[in-house]
């Protein structure tokens, strides 16, 4: 059986494209030759199965009053059990947690991420009973968020809070025995809404993950 690698995230795992000119098909989702998950599959080869589990709007623990089923803690059990045995879980969340309506600062979002990790570790889905998790902190939201319509429902304080996530996520990963990658400076965000990966950013993230995964899967 192939190595099962579950990629659990939000719109940046789903492959949302904020700039149709940056997408080969001119739509709002990068295709299978552009998304980091699919690029990672190519790089990992036939012995690995990269499983896409990205949902636009997903948070770590916060239930969104405007949209159903957004809390990662509500979905992680069914997702992981659907893909058992799981060899590695890649978590990349946090951008949506900064929304003003959740009222959470970076430290609280870090606590939410740690709760999600703890729940994932306790699910009986892991090959040989050994949880292996890579926590990826997304790049910080750019100040240009406030200059586009998407910024208004996100609310105030998102860029500031997102800049504080890496410190708290790194600490949570260390406490939980997880691998950690800070994607700031690694994967490019666009300058349209300043919170989604460009096509180049997807490729950059896939390249970095492909370099990390062999050691994590030993």
RADA-V7536 format. One record per backbone hydrogen bond with DSSP energy under -1.0 kcal/mol. NH is the residue of the N-H (numbers start at 1). CO is the residue of the C=O. If there is no record, write none. Layout:
NH:CO  NH:CO
This chain:
3:47  5:49  6:88  7:51  8:90  9:53  13:10  14:10  15:11  16:11  17:28  22:19  23:20  26:23  30:15  34:31  35:31  39:35  40:36  41:37  42:38  43:39  44:40  45:41  48:45  49:3  51:5  53:7  55:9  58:55  59:70  72:59  73:60  74:71  76:72  79:75  80:76  81:77  82:78  86:125  87:4  88:4  89:132  90:6  91:134  92:8  99:96  100:154  102:99  103:100  109:105  110:106  111:107  112:108  113:109  114:110  115:111  116:112  117:113  118:114  119:115  120:116  121:117  122:118  123:120  125:123  127:86  129:126  130:127  134:89  135:179  136:91  137:181  142:194  145:142  146:143  147:144  148:145  151:148  152:149  154:150  155:151  161:157  162:158  163:159  164:161  165:162  168:164  169:165  170:166  171:167  172:168  173:169  174:170  175:171  176:172  178:173  179:133  181:135  183:137  186:183  187:183  190:196  198:188  202:198  203:199  204:200  205:201  206:202  207:203  208:204  209:205  210:206  211:207  212:208  213:209  216:212  217:213
